[in-house]
Amino acid sequence: MTAHDVFSSDLDPSAAISPQIYTRLRDAIIRNRFAPGDRISESEIARACNVSRQPVREAFIKLAGEGLLAILPQRGTIISKINYTAVLDARFLREAIEADIVSILAAYPDTAVIRELRDQIKAQAAVTRTEPRKFIELDERFHRTLADAAGKRGAWRLIEGLKSQMDRVRFLSLTQFPVKKLIKQHSAVVDRVEIGDPHGANAAIRGHLREILSDLPQILGANPDFFDIPDGDIPEPVNAPFQGGVENDV
């Protein structure tokens, strides 16, 4: 992957340039088109975009703030490894936020929202195992719809900013992505919302968002060079208890 590959199509000159550069680079990093340790150059990207280095530098700083880039004085900029602890923290925070989101929806079920979510689940089911990247897009849309319907669009934007490391793991796991299981879990969440069961919806979304925890050791074993493990030890996840007496062994 080179800068010219990422910026093969032109930027929109009528819109701010730095956010466009940030979005394209972030997408390429999350989808693992760049590997940890790969070097990227401000000047090369500026040339590819036909812009000055300033908007590129602004994008780099924002990506570094998300832990996706390491800007090394006198040595250049490299793609960061996936911080294992950051993955666990982001997943924990996402669970806490989305558990409250579905509880809100279940307290006041909306027929139109339920219908939209059911339609999205049908679209997810139409995605075959050979299209896991498409499923990830549909999965993002599903969770964003939950947040929007609960009036928590700002909370979803916060989640998006936090979960970049988690998303890198998801793209690493494409070959073993349990699409059918995840769709079944989506349906369980909507079922609980539809019947007005906040506790059940809370437990269903928590179980769904803990799915990645069972896959993490296998993903780490298959891609050890992609991860930054603190002090060489794999930290154990710490999870909140399920509401309503519902237990889960994830």
Buried (B, 14 or more C-beta within 10 A) or exposed (E): BBBEEBBEEEBEEEEEBBBBBBEBBBEBBBBBBBEBEEEBBBEBBBBBBEBEBEBBBBBBEBBBEBBBBBBEEEEEBBBBBBBBEBBBBBBBBBBEBBBBBBBBBBEEBBEEBBEBBEEBBEEBBEBEEEBBEBBBEBBBEBBBBBBBBBEBEEBBEBBBEBBBBBBBBBBBBBEEBBBEEBBEBBBBBBBBBBEEBBBBBBBBBBBBBBBBBEBBEEBBEEBEEBBBBEEEEEEEBEBEEBBEEBEEEE
